[in-house]
Amino acid sequence: MWCCRACGQPWPCAQARLLLKAEYADDQIGLSLYLCGLLHEAARDLYRLNPDDGPAPADLFRRFVAWGPYRRPVVNPP
């Protein structure tokens, strides 16, 4: 289900994100690659468990990748 074993929240929870950022502090590219791989694994698992009502791809992206090291600010068009 991709839930945190410690708190039960969807993984990566806030604590897991802090730990990952600390672990990969000197390897931001590695963290991005790791998170993208986890996104792929989670999508496969979650859609296999619930093929008709799985999470939206945008929700999975926000959950696994968007909080990572290479976020870009939202740009409003002129």
mmCIF file of the N, C-alpha and C atoms, coordinates in Angstrom:
data_MODEL
# 
_entry.id   MODEL 
# 
loop_
_atom_site.group_PDB 
_atom_site.id 
_atom_site.type_symbol 
_atom_site.label_atom_id 
_atom_site.label_alt_id 
_atom_site.label_comp_id 
_atom_site.label_asym_id 
_atom_site.label_entity_id 
_atom_site.label_seq_id 
_atom_site.pdbx_PDB_ins_code 
_atom_site.Cartn_x 
_atom_site.Cartn_y 
_atom_site.Cartn_z 
_atom_site.occupancy 
_atom_site.B_iso_or_equiv 
_atom_site.pdbx_formal_charge 
_atom_site.auth_seq_id 
_atom_site.auth_comp_id 
_atom_site.auth_asym_id 
_atom_site.auth_atom_id 
_atom_site.pdbx_PDB_model_num 
ATOM 1   N N  . MET A 1 1  ? 0.820   -1.206 0.000   1.00 0.00 ? 1  MET A N  1 
ATOM 2   C CA . MET A 1 1  ? 0.000   0.000  0.000   1.00 0.00 ? 1  MET A CA 1 
ATOM 3   C C  . MET A 1 1  ? 0.860   1.265  0.000   1.00 0.00 ? 1  MET A C  1 
ATOM 4   N N  . TRP A 1 2  ? 2.171   1.112  0.165   1.00 0.00 ? 2  TRP A N  1 
ATOM 5   C CA . TRP A 1 2  ? 3.082   2.248  0.177   1.00 0.00 ? 2  TRP A CA 1 
ATOM 6   C C  . TRP A 1 2  ? 2.765   3.202  1.322   1.00 0.00 ? 2  TRP A C  1 
ATOM 7   N N  . CYS A 1 3  ? 2.588   2.643  2.504   1.00 0.00 ? 3  CYS A N  1 
ATOM 8   C CA . CYS A 1 3  ? 2.374   3.434  3.718   1.00 0.00 ? 3  CYS A CA 1 
ATOM 9   C C  . CYS A 1 3  ? 3.602   3.314  4.612   1.00 0.00 ? 3  CYS A C  1 
ATOM 10  N N  . CYS A 1 4  ? 3.858   4.350  5.382   1.00 0.00 ? 4  CYS A N  1 
ATOM 11  C CA . CYS A 1 4  ? 4.990   4.358  6.306   1.00 0.00 ? 4  CYS A CA 1 
ATOM 12  C C  . CYS A 1 4  ? 4.749   3.334  7.415   1.00 0.00 ? 4  CYS A C  1 
ATOM 13  N N  . ARG A 1 5  ? 5.759   2.556  7.718   1.00 0.00 ? 5  ARG A N  1 
ATOM 14  C CA . ARG A 1 5  ? 5.626   1.554  8.772   1.00 0.00 ? 5  ARG A CA 1 
ATOM 15  C C  . ARG A 1 5  ? 5.580   2.197  10.155  1.00 0.00 ? 5  ARG A C  1 
ATOM 16  N N  . ALA A 1 6  ? 6.156   3.386  10.284  1.00 0.00 ? 6  ALA A N  1 
ATOM 17  C CA . ALA A 1 6  ? 6.210   4.049  11.593  1.00 0.00 ? 6  ALA A CA 1 
ATOM 18  C C  . ALA A 1 6  ? 4.930   4.808  11.912  1.00 0.00 ? 6  ALA A C  1 
ATOM 19  N N  . CYS A 1 7  ? 4.403   5.564  10.925  1.00 0.00 ? 7  CYS A N  1 
ATOM 20  C CA . CYS A 1 7  ? 3.263   6.431  11.235  1.00 0.00 ? 7  CYS A CA 1 
ATOM 21  C C  . CYS A 1 7  ? 1.983   6.062  10.483  1.00 0.00 ? 7  CYS A C  1 
ATOM 22  N N  . GLY A 1 8  ? 2.078   5.204  9.479   1.00 0.00 ? 8  GLY A N  1 
ATOM 23  C CA . GLY A 1 8  ? 0.897   4.785  8.736   1.00 0.00 ? 8  GLY A CA 1 
ATOM 24  C C  . GLY A 1 8  ? 0.462   5.744  7.644   1.00 0.00 ? 8  GLY A C  1 
ATOM 25  N N  . GLN A 1 9  ? 1.141   6.866  7.497   1.00 0.00 ? 9  GLN A N  1 
ATOM 26  C CA . GLN A 1 9  ? 0.805   7.836  6.447   1.00 0.00 ? 9  GLN A CA 1 
ATOM 27  C C  . GLN A 1 9  ? 1.331   7.339  5.102   1.00 0.00 ? 9  GLN A C  1 
ATOM 28  N N  . PRO A 1 10 ? 0.794   7.879  4.007   1.00 0.00 ? 10 PRO A N  1 
ATOM 29  C CA . PRO A 1 10 ? 1.337   7.501  2.700   1.00 0.00 ? 10 PRO A CA 1 
ATOM 30  C C  . PRO A 1 10 ? 2.838   7.808  2.640   1.00 0.00 ? 10 PRO A C  1 
ATOM 31  N N  . TRP A 1 11 ? 3.581   6.818  2.178   1.00 0.00 ? 11 TRP A N  1 
ATOM 32  C CA . TRP A 1 11 ? 5.029   6.977  2.087   1.00 0.00 ? 11 TRP A CA 1 
ATOM 33  C C  . TRP A 1 11 ? 5.387   7.643  0.776   1.00 0.00 ? 11 TRP A C  1 
ATOM 34  N N  . PRO A 1 12 ? 6.311   8.556  0.721   1.00 0.00 ? 12 PRO A N  1 
ATOM 35  C CA . PRO A 1 12 ? 7.166   9.052  1.790   1.00 0.00 ? 12 PRO A CA 1 
ATOM 36  C C  . PRO A 1 12 ? 6.463   10.121 2.615   1.00 0.00 ? 12 PRO A C  1 
ATOM 37  N N  . CYS A 1 13 ? 6.343   9.857  3.881   1.00 0.00 ? 13 CYS A N  1 
ATOM 38  C CA . CYS A 1 13 ? 5.732   10.808 4.813   1.00 0.00 ? 13 CYS A CA 1 
ATOM 39  C C  . CYS A 1 13 ? 6.741   11.932 5.092   1.00 0.00 ? 13 CYS A C  1 
ATOM 40  N N  . ALA A 1 14 ? 6.346   12.903 5.891   1.00 0.00 ? 14 ALA A N  1 
ATOM 41  C CA . ALA A 1 14 ? 7.219   14.044 6.172   1.00 0.00 ? 14 ALA A CA 1 
ATOM 42  C C  . ALA A 1 14 ? 8.544   13.604 6.789   1.00 0.00 ? 14 ALA A C  1 
ATOM 43  N N  . GLN A 1 15 ? 8.497   12.660 7.719   1.00 0.00 ? 15 GLN A N  1 
ATOM 44  C CA . GLN A 1 15 ? 9.726   12.178 8.354   1.00 0.00 ? 15 GLN A CA 1 
ATOM 45  C C  . GLN A 1 15 ? 10.624  11.467 7.351   1.00 0.00 ? 15 GLN A C  1 
ATOM 46  N N  . ALA A 1 16 ? 10.034  10.640 6.489   1.00 0.00 ? 16 ALA A N  1 
ATOM 47  C CA . ALA A 1 16 ? 10.814  9.933  5.476   1.00 0.00 ? 16 ALA A CA 1 
ATOM 48  C C  . ALA A 1 16 ? 11.453  10.917 4.505   1.00 0.00 ? 16 ALA A C  1 
ATOM 49  N N  . ARG A 1 17 ? 10.744  11.974 4.151   1.00 0.00 ? 17 ARG A N  1 
ATOM 50  C CA . ARG A 1 17 ? 11.307  12.988 3.256   1.00 0.00 ? 17 ARG A CA 1 
ATOM 51  C C  . ARG A 1 17 ? 12.509  13.662 3.884   1.00 0.00 ? 17 ARG A C  1 
ATOM 52  N N  . LEU A 1 18 ? 12.406  13.987 5.169   1.00 0.00 ? 18 LEU A N  1 
ATOM 53  C CA . LEU A 1 18 ? 13.547  14.600 5.858   1.00 0.00 ? 18 LEU A CA 1 
ATOM 54  C C  . LEU A 1 18 ? 14.743  13.650 5.888   1.00 0.00 ? 18 LEU A C  1 
ATOM 55  N N  . LEU A 1 19 ? 14.484  12.389 6.185   1.00 0.00 ? 19 LEU A N  1 
ATOM 56  C CA . LEU A 1 19 ? 15.562  11.409 6.223   1.00 0.00 ? 19 LEU A CA 1 
ATOM 57  C C  . LEU A 1 19 ? 16.203  11.208 4.848   1.00 0.00 ? 19 LEU A C  1 
ATOM 58  N N  . LEU A 1 20 ? 15.378  11.164 3.812   1.00 0.00 ? 20 LEU A N  1 
ATOM 59  C CA . LEU A 1 20 ? 15.912  11.013 2.461   1.00 0.00 ? 20 LEU A CA 1 
ATOM 60  C C  . LEU A 1 20 ? 16.751  12.223 2.060   1.00 0.00 ? 20 LEU A C  1 
ATOM 61  N N  . LYS A 1 21 ? 16.268  13.423 2.382   1.00 0.00 ? 21 LYS A N  1 
ATOM 62  C CA . LYS A 1 21 ? 17.042  14.624 2.054   1.00 0.00 ? 21 LYS A CA 1 
ATOM 63  C C  . LYS A 1 21 ? 18.377  14.632 2.792   1.00 0.00 ? 21 LYS A C  1 
ATOM 64  N N  . ALA A 1 22 ? 18.388  14.166 4.021   1.00 0.00 ? 22 ALA A N  1 
ATOM 65  C CA . ALA A 1 22 ? 19.645  14.106 4.775   1.00 0.00 ? 22 ALA A CA 1 
ATOM 66  C C  . ALA A 1 22 ? 20.570  13.038 4.188   1.00 0.00 ? 22 ALA A C  1 
ATOM 67  N N  . GLU A 1 23 ? 20.018  11.886 3.870   1.00 0.00 ? 23 GLU A N  1 
ATOM 68  C CA . GLU A 1 23 ? 20.823  10.787 3.330   1.00 0.00 ? 23 GLU A CA 1 
ATOM 69  C C  . GLU A 1 23 ? 21.440  11.147 1.989   1.00 0.00 ? 23 GLU A C  1 
ATOM 70  N N  . TYR A 1 24 ? 20.702  11.872 1.171   1.00 0.00 ? 24 TYR A N  1 
ATOM 71  C CA . TYR A 1 24 ? 21.167  12.234 -0.168  1.00 0.00 ? 24 TYR A CA 1 
ATOM 72  C C  . TYR A 1 24 ? 21.617  13.696 -0.247  1.00 0.00 ? 24 TYR A C  1 
ATOM 73  N N  . ALA A 1 25 ? 22.013  14.274 0.862   1.00 0.00 ? 25 ALA A N  1 
ATOM 74  C CA . ALA A 1 25 ? 22.399  15.698 0.887   1.00 0.00 ? 25 ALA A CA 1 
ATOM 75  C C  . ALA A 1 25 ? 23.502  16.006 -0.118  1.00 0.00 ? 25 ALA A C  1 
ATOM 76  N N  . ASP A 1 26 ? 24.422  15.077 -0.324  1.00 0.00 ? 26 ASP A N  1 
ATOM 77  C CA . ASP A 1 26 ? 25.534  15.296 -1.248  1.00 0.00 ? 26 ASP A CA 1 
ATOM 78  C C  . ASP A 1 26 ? 25.312  14.649 -2.608  1.00 0.00 ? 26 ASP A C  1 
ATOM 79  N N  . ASP A 1 27 ? 24.110  14.155 -2.861  1.00 0.00 ? 27 ASP A N  1 
ATOM 80  C CA . ASP A 1 27 ? 23.814  13.473 -4.120  1.00 0.00 ? 27 ASP A CA 1 
ATOM 81  C C  . ASP A 1 27 ? 22.383  13.776 -4.551  1.00 0.00 ? 27 ASP A C  1 
ATOM 82  N N  . GLN A 1 28 ? 22.132  15.019 -4.914  1.00 0.00 ? 28 GLN A N  1 
ATOM 83  C CA . GLN A 1 28 ? 20.783  15.439 -5.289  1.00 0.00 ? 28 GLN A CA 1 
ATOM 84  C C  . GLN A 1 28 ? 20.277  14.719 -6.539  1.00 0.00 ? 28 GLN A C  1 
ATOM 85  N N  . ILE A 1 29 ? 21.169  14.456 -7.486  1.00 0.00 ? 29 ILE A N  1 
ATOM 86  C CA . ILE A 1 29 ? 20.767  13.719 -8.684  1.00 0.00 ? 29 ILE A CA 1 
ATOM 87  C C  . ILE A 1 29 ? 20.381  12.293 -8.303  1.00 0.00 ? 29 ILE A C  1 
ATOM 88  N N  . GLY A 1 30 ? 21.150  11.698 -7.416  1.00 0.00 ? 30 GLY A N  1 
ATOM 89  C CA . GLY A 1 30 ? 20.827  10.355 -6.951  1.00 0.00 ? 30 GLY A CA 1 
ATOM 90  C C  . GLY A 1 30 ? 19.468  10.297 -6.288  1.00 0.00 ? 30 GLY A C  1 
ATOM 91  N N  . LEU A 1 31 ? 19.143  11.321 -5.489  1.00 0.00 ? 31 LEU A N  1 
ATOM 92  C CA . LEU A 1 31 ? 17.826  11.371 -4.847  1.00 0.00 ? 31 LEU A CA 1 
ATOM 93  C C  . LEU A 1 31 ? 16.729  11.468 -5.898  1.00 0.00 ? 31 LEU A C  1 
ATOM 94  N N  . SER A 1 32 ? 16.922  12.304 -6.893  1.00 0.00 ? 32 SER A N  1 
ATOM 95  C CA . SER A 1 32 ? 15.914  12.434 -7.953  1.00 0.00 ? 32 SER A CA 1 
ATOM 96  C C  . SER A 1 32 ? 15.702  11.117 -8.684  1.00 0.00 ? 32 SER A C  1 
ATOM 97  N N  . LEU A 1 33 ? 16.787  10.435 -9.011  1.00 0.00 ? 33 LEU A N  1 
ATOM 98  C CA . LEU A 1 33 ? 16.671  9.145  -9.696  1.00 0.00 ? 33 LEU A CA 1 
ATOM 99  C C  . LEU A 1 33 ? 15.983  8.109  -8.813  1.00 0.00 ? 33 LEU A C  1 
ATOM 100 N N  . TYR A 1 34 ? 16.346  8.091  -7.547  1.00 0.00 ? 34 TYR A N  1 
ATOM 101 C CA . TYR A 1 34 ? 15.734  7.158  -6.603  1.00 0.00 ? 34 TYR A CA 1 
ATOM 102 C C  . TYR A 1 34 ? 14.231  7.401  -6.499  1.00 0.00 ? 34 TYR A C  1 
ATOM 103 N N  . LEU A 1 35 ? 13.833  8.665  -6.377  1.00 0.00 ? 35 LEU A N  1 
ATOM 104 C CA . LEU A 1 35 ? 12.414  8.995  -6.259  1.00 0.00 ? 35 LEU A CA 1 
ATOM 105 C C  . LEU A 1 35 ? 11.647  8.640  -7.527  1.00 0.00 ? 35 LEU A C  1 
ATOM 106 N N  . CYS A 1 36 ? 12.246  8.858  -8.685  1.00 0.00 ? 36 CYS A N  1 
ATOM 107 C CA . CYS A 1 36 ? 11.578  8.495  -9.940  1.00 0.00 ? 36 CYS A CA 1 
ATOM 108 C C  . CYS A 1 36 ? 11.392  6.977  -10.038 1.00 0.00 ? 36 CYS A C  1 
ATOM 109 N N  . GLY A 1 37 ? 12.392  6.231  -9.598  1.00 0.00 ? 37 GLY A N  1 
ATOM 110 C CA . GLY A 1 37 ? 12.261  4.774  -9.582  1.00 0.00 ? 37 GLY A CA 1 
ATOM 111 C C  . GLY A 1 37 ? 11.159  4.316  -8.646  1.00 0.00 ? 37 GLY A C  1 
ATOM 112 N N  . LEU A 1 38 ? 11.082  4.955  -7.482  1.00 0.00 ? 38 LEU A N  1 
ATOM 113 C CA . LEU A 1 38 ? 10.016  4.610  -6.540  1.00 0.00 ? 38 LEU A CA 1 
ATOM 114 C C  . LEU A 1 38 ? 8.642   4.967  -7.083  1.00 0.00 ? 38 LEU A C  1 
ATOM 115 N N  . LEU A 1 39 ? 8.550   6.083  -7.798  1.00 0.00 ? 39 LEU A N  1 
ATOM 116 C CA . LEU A 1 39 ? 7.287   6.461  -8.436  1.00 0.00 ? 39 LEU A CA 1 
ATOM 117 C C  . LEU A 1 39 ? 6.839   5.346  -9.377  1.00 0.00 ? 39 LEU A C  1 
ATOM 118 N N  . HIS A 1 40 ? 7.758   4.838  -10.165 1.00 0.00 ? 40 HIS A N  1 
ATOM 119 C CA . HIS A 1 40 ? 7.433   3.764  -11.100 1.00 0.00 ? 40 HIS A CA 1 
ATOM 120 C C  . HIS A 1 40 ? 6.961   2.516  -10.357 1.00 0.00 ? 40 HIS A C  1 
ATOM 121 N N  . GLU A 1 41 ? 7.687   2.111  -9.323  1.00 0.00 ? 41 GLU A N  1 
ATOM 122 C CA . GLU A 1 41 ? 7.311   0.926  -8.551  1.00 0.00 ? 41 GLU A CA 1 
ATOM 123 C C  . GLU A 1 41 ? 5.959   1.101  -7.866  1.00 0.00 ? 41 GLU A C  1 
ATOM 124 N N  . ALA A 1 42 ? 5.749   2.268  -7.276  1.00 0.00 ? 42 ALA A N  1 
ATOM 125 C CA . ALA A 1 42 ? 4.488   2.522  -6.573  1.00 0.00 ? 42 ALA A CA 1 
ATOM 126 C C  . ALA A 1 42 ? 3.314   2.516  -7.543  1.00 0.00 ? 42 ALA A C  1 
ATOM 127 N N  . ALA A 1 43 ? 3.488   3.140  -8.700  1.00 0.00 ? 43 ALA A N  1 
ATOM 128 C CA . ALA A 1 43 ? 2.410   3.158  -9.691  1.00 0.00 ? 43 ALA A CA 1 
ATOM 129 C C  . ALA A 1 43 ? 2.055   1.732  -10.093 1.00 0.00 ? 43 ALA A C  1 
ATOM 130 N N  . ARG A 1 44 ? 3.068   0.924  -10.350 1.00 0.00 ? 44 ARG A N  1 
ATOM 131 C CA . ARG A 1 44 ? 2.822   -0.474 -10.725 1.00 0.00 ? 44 ARG A CA 1 
ATOM 132 C C  . ARG A 1 44 ? 2.060   -1.210 -9.626  1.00 0.00 ? 44 ARG A C  1 
ATOM 133 N N  . ASP A 1 45 ? 2.532   -1.080 -8.394  1.00 0.00 ? 45 ASP A N  1 
ATOM 134 C CA . ASP A 1 45 ? 1.901   -1.786 -7.275  1.00 0.00 ? 45 ASP A CA 1 
ATOM 135 C C  . ASP A 1 45 ? 0.483   -1.282 -7.010  1.00 0.00 ? 45 ASP A C  1 
ATOM 136 N N  . LEU A 1 46 ? 0.319   0.032  -6.957  1.00 0.00 ? 46 LEU A N  1 
ATOM 137 C CA . LEU A 1 46 ? -0.983  0.596  -6.600  1.00 0.00 ? 46 LEU A CA 1 
ATOM 138 C C  . LEU A 1 46 ? -2.032  0.352  -7.672  1.00 0.00 ? 46 LEU A C  1 
ATOM 139 N N  . TYR A 1 47 ? -1.634  0.396  -8.940  1.00 0.00 ? 47 TYR A N  1 
ATOM 140 C CA . TYR A 1 47 ? -2.602  0.121  -10.001 1.00 0.00 ? 47 TYR A CA 1 
ATOM 141 C C  . TYR A 1 47 ? -2.920  -1.365 -10.084 1.00 0.00 ? 47 TYR A C  1 
ATOM 142 N N  . ARG A 1 48 ? -1.966  -2.199 -9.724  1.00 0.00 ? 48 ARG A N  1 
ATOM 143 C CA . ARG A 1 48 ? -2.226  -3.645 -9.710  1.00 0.00 ? 48 ARG A CA 1 
ATOM 144 C C  . ARG A 1 48 ? -3.223  -3.982 -8.605  1.00 0.00 ? 48 ARG A C  1 
ATOM 145 N N  . LEU A 1 49 ? -3.090  -3.325 -7.444  1.00 0.00 ? 49 LEU A N  1 
ATOM 146 C CA . LEU A 1 49 ? -4.006  -3.576 -6.333  1.00 0.00 ? 49 LEU A CA 1 
ATOM 147 C C  . LEU A 1 49 ? -5.407  -3.036 -6.596  1.00 0.00 ? 49 LEU A C  1 
ATOM 148 N N  . ASN A 1 50 ? -5.495  -1.926 -7.296  1.00 0.00 ? 50 ASN A N  1 
ATOM 149 C CA . ASN A 1 50 ? -6.778  -1.274 -7.512  1.00 0.00 ? 50 ASN A CA 1 
ATOM 150 C C  . ASN A 1 50 ? -6.822  -0.706 -8.930  1.00 0.00 ? 50 ASN A C  1 
ATOM 151 N N  . PRO A 1 51 ? -6.974  -1.557 -9.947  1.00 0.00 ? 51 PRO A N  1 
ATOM 152 C CA . PRO A 1 51 ? -6.879  -1.095 -11.332 1.00 0.00 ? 51 PRO A CA 1 
ATOM 153 C C  . PRO A 1 51 ? -7.981  -0.135 -11.768 1.00 0.00 ? 51 PRO A C  1 
ATOM 154 N N  . ASP A 1 52 ? -9.128  -0.184 -11.132 1.00 0.00 ? 52 ASP A N  1 
ATOM 155 C CA . ASP A 1 52 ? -10.231 0.671  -11.563 1.00 0.00 ? 52 ASP A CA 1 
ATOM 156 C C  . ASP A 1 52 ? -10.259 2.029  -10.879 1.00 0.00 ? 52 ASP A C  1 
ATOM 157 N N  . ASP A 1 53 ? -9.614  2.142  -9.736  1.00 0.00 ? 53 ASP A N  1 
ATOM 158 C CA . ASP A 1 53 ? -9.688  3.395  -8.992  1.00 0.00 ? 53 ASP A CA 1 
ATOM 159 C C  . ASP A 1 53 ? -8.330  3.724  -8.367  1.00 0.00 ? 53 ASP A C  1 
ATOM 160 N N  . GLY A 1 54 ? -7.280  3.565  -9.140  1.00 0.00 ? 54 GLY A N  1 
ATOM 161 C CA . GLY A 1 54 ? -5.944  3.860  -8.637  1.00 0.00 ? 54 GLY A CA 1 
ATOM 162 C C  . GLY A 1 54 ? -5.719  5.354  -8.525  1.00 0.00 ? 54 GLY A C  1 
ATOM 163 N N  . PRO A 1 55 ? -4.628  5.749  -7.907  1.00 0.00 ? 55 PRO A N  1 
ATOM 164 C CA . PRO A 1 55 ? -4.340  7.173  -7.751  1.00 0.00 ? 55 PRO A CA 1 
ATOM 165 C C  . PRO A 1 55 ? -4.049  7.830  -9.097  1.00 0.00 ? 55 PRO A C  1 
ATOM 166 N N  . ALA A 1 56 ? -4.361  9.102  -9.173  1.00 0.00 ? 56 ALA A N  1 
ATOM 167 C CA . ALA A 1 56 ? -4.096  9.863  -10.399 1.00 0.00 ? 56 ALA A CA 1 
ATOM 168 C C  . ALA A 1 56 ? -2.584  10.002 -10.583 1.00 0.00 ? 56 ALA A C  1 
ATOM 169 N N  . PRO A 1 57 ? -2.099  9.944  -11.818 1.00 0.00 ? 57 PRO A N  1 
ATOM 170 C CA . PRO A 1 57 ? -0.671  10.105 -12.045 1.00 0.00 ? 57 PRO A CA 1 
ATOM 171 C C  . PRO A 1 57 ? -0.106  11.404 -11.459 1.00 0.00 ? 57 PRO A C  1 
ATOM 172 N N  . ALA A 1 58 ? -0.845  12.490 -11.539 1.00 0.00 ? 58 ALA A N  1 
ATOM 173 C CA . ALA A 1 58 ? -0.369  13.757 -10.971 1.00 0.00 ? 58 ALA A CA 1 
ATOM 174 C C  . ALA A 1 58 ? -0.222  13.665 -9.456  1.00 0.00 ? 58 ALA A C  1 
ATOM 175 N N  . ASP A 1 59 ? -1.113  12.939 -8.806  1.00 0.00 ? 59 ASP A N  1 
ATOM 176 C CA . ASP A 1 59 ? -1.015  12.759 -7.356  1.00 0.00 ? 59 ASP A CA 1 
ATOM 177 C C  . ASP A 1 59 ? 0.225   11.952 -6.986  1.00 0.00 ? 59 ASP A C  1 
ATOM 178 N N  . LEU A 1 60 ? 0.506   10.915 -7.756  1.00 0.00 ? 60 LEU A N  1 
ATOM 179 C CA . LEU A 1 60 ? 1.702   10.129 -7.498  1.00 0.00 ? 60 LEU A CA 1 
ATOM 180 C C  . LEU A 1 60 ? 2.963   10.957 -7.739  1.00 0.00 ? 60 LEU A C  1 
ATOM 181 N N  . PHE A 1 61 ? 2.946   11.776 -8.772  1.00 0.00 ? 61 PHE A N  1 
ATOM 182 C CA . PHE A 1 61 ? 4.108   12.634 -9.032  1.00 0.00 ? 61 PHE A CA 1 
ATOM 183 C C  . PHE A 1 61 ? 4.352   13.580 -7.867  1.00 0.00 ? 61 PHE A C  1 
ATOM 184 N N  . ARG A 1 62 ? 3.295   14.212 -7.380  1.00 0.00 ? 62 ARG A N  1 
ATOM 185 C CA . ARG A 1 62 ? 3.445   15.116 -6.233  1.00 0.00 ? 62 ARG A CA 1 
ATOM 186 C C  . ARG A 1 62 ? 3.946   14.363 -5.009  1.00 0.00 ? 62 ARG A C  1 
ATOM 187 N N  . ARG A 1 63 ? 3.455   13.189 -4.804  1.00 0.00 ? 63 ARG A N  1 
ATOM 188 C CA . ARG A 1 63 ? 3.817   12.398 -3.625  1.00 0.00 ? 63 ARG A CA 1 
ATOM 189 C C  . ARG A 1 63 ? 5.277   11.945 -3.657  1.00 0.00 ? 63 ARG A C  1 
ATOM 190 N N  . PHE A 1 64 ? 5.763   11.509 -4.810  1.00 0.00 ? 64 PHE A N  1 
ATOM 191 C CA . PHE A 1 64 ? 7.094   10.917 -4.878  1.00 0.00 ? 64 PHE A CA 1 
ATOM 192 C C  . PHE A 1 64 ? 8.182   11.838 -5.414  1.00 0.00 ? 64 PHE A C  1 
ATOM 193 N N  . VAL A 1 65 ? 7.859   12.738 -6.316  1.00 0.00 ? 65 VAL A N  1 
ATOM 194 C CA . VAL A 1 65 ? 8.911   13.468 -7.020  1.00 0.00 ? 65 VAL A CA 1 
ATOM 195 C C  . VAL A 1 65 ? 8.884   14.969 -6.777  1.00 0.00 ? 65 VAL A C  1 
ATOM 196 N N  . ALA A 1 66 ? 7.724   15.573 -6.737  1.00 0.00 ? 66 ALA A N  1 
ATOM 197 C CA . ALA A 1 66 ? 7.624   17.033 -6.740  1.00 0.00 ? 66 ALA A CA 1 
ATOM 198 C C  . ALA A 1 66 ? 8.281   17.700 -5.537  1.00 0.00 ? 66 ALA A C  1 
ATOM 199 N N  . TRP A 1 67 ? 8.399   17.022 -4.423  1.00 0.00 ? 67 TRP A N  1 
ATOM 200 C CA . TRP A 1 67 ? 9.005   17.620 -3.237  1.00 0.00 ? 67 TRP A CA 1 
ATOM 201 C C  . TRP A 1 67 ? 10.519  17.507 -3.257  1.00 0.00 ? 67 TRP A C  1 
ATOM 202 N N  . GLY A 1 68 ? 11.053  16.799 -4.218  1.00 0.00 ? 68 GLY A N  1 
ATOM 203 C CA . GLY A 1 68 ? 12.492  16.526 -4.273  1.00 0.00 ? 68 GLY A CA 1 
ATOM 204 C C  . GLY A 1 68 ? 13.336  17.750 -4.577  1.00 0.00 ? 68 GLY A C  1 
ATOM 205 N N  . PRO A 1 69 ? 14.599  17.524 -4.869  1.00 0.00 ? 69 PRO A N  1 
ATOM 206 C CA . PRO A 1 69 ? 15.561  18.618 -4.943  1.00 0.00 ? 69 PRO A CA 1 
ATOM 207 C C  . PRO A 1 69 ? 15.426  19.543 -6.140  1.00 0.00 ? 69 PRO A C  1 
ATOM 208 N N  . TYR A 1 70 ? 14.825  19.117 -7.209  1.00 0.00 ? 70 TYR A N  1 
ATOM 209 C CA . TYR A 1 70 ? 14.806  19.960 -8.405  1.00 0.00 ? 70 TYR A CA 1 
ATOM 210 C C  . TYR A 1 70 ? 13.430  20.511 -8.700  1.00 0.00 ? 70 TYR A C  1 
ATOM 211 N N  . ARG A 1 71 ? 12.823  21.113 -7.708  1.00 0.00 ? 71 ARG A N  1 
ATOM 212 C CA . ARG A 1 71 ? 11.507  21.730 -7.908  1.00 0.00 ? 71 ARG A CA 1 
ATOM 213 C C  . ARG A 1 71 ? 11.699  23.074 -8.593  1.00 0.00 ? 71 ARG A C  1 
ATOM 214 N N  . ARG A 1 72 ? 10.798  23.391 -9.468  1.00 0.00 ? 72 ARG A N  1 
ATOM 215 C CA . ARG A 1 72 ? 10.775  24.707 -10.093 1.00 0.00 ? 72 ARG A CA 1 
ATOM 216 C C  . ARG A 1 72 ? 9.553   25.445 -9.585  1.00 0.00 ? 72 ARG A C  1 
ATOM 217 N N  . PRO A 1 73 ? 9.696   26.753 -9.357  1.00 0.00 ? 73 PRO A N  1 
ATOM 218 C CA . PRO A 1 73 ? 8.530   27.500 -8.895  1.00 0.00 ? 73 PRO A CA 1 
ATOM 219 C C  . PRO A 1 73 ? 7.477   27.603 -10.001 1.00 0.00 ? 73 PRO A C  1 
ATOM 220 N N  . VAL A 1 74 ? 6.248   27.715 -9.574  1.00 0.00 ? 74 VAL A N  1 
ATOM 221 C CA . VAL A 1 74 ? 5.165   27.896 -10.524 1.00 0.00 ? 74 VAL A CA 1 
ATOM 222 C C  . VAL A 1 74 ? 5.304   29.284 -11.135 1.00 0.00 ? 74 VAL A C  1 
ATOM 223 N N  . VAL A 1 75 ? 5.237   29.334 -12.456 1.00 0.00 ? 75 VAL A N  1 
ATOM 224 C CA . VAL A 1 75 ? 5.371   30.606 -13.157 1.00 0.00 ? 75 VAL A CA 1 
ATOM 225 C C  . VAL A 1 75 ? 4.009   30.975 -13.710 1.00 0.00 ? 75 VAL A C  1 
ATOM 226 N N  . ASN A 1 76 ? 3.540   32.137 -13.340 1.00 0.00 ? 76 ASN A N  1 
ATOM 227 C CA . ASN A 1 76 ? 2.276   32.621 -13.870 1.00 0.00 ? 76 ASN A CA 1 
ATOM 228 C C  . ASN A 1 76 ? 2.514   33.319 -15.205 1.00 0.00 ? 76 ASN A C  1 
ATOM 229 N N  . PRO A 1 77 ? 1.742   32.998 -16.217 1.00 0.00 ? 77 PRO A N  1 
ATOM 230 C CA . PRO A 1 77 ? 1.932   33.661 -17.511 1.00 0.00 ? 77 PRO A CA 1 
ATOM 231 C C  . PRO A 1 77 ? 1.624   35.160 -17.398 1.00 0.00 ? 77 PRO A C  1 
ATOM 232 N N  . PRO A 1 78 ? 2.329   35.960 -18.201 1.00 0.00 ? 78 PRO A N  1 
ATOM 233 C CA . PRO A 1 78 ? 2.105   37.424 -18.128 1.00 0.00 ? 78 PRO A CA 1 
ATOM 234 C C  . PRO A 1 78 ? 0.717   37.834 -18.523 1.00 0.00 ? 78 PRO A C  1 
# 
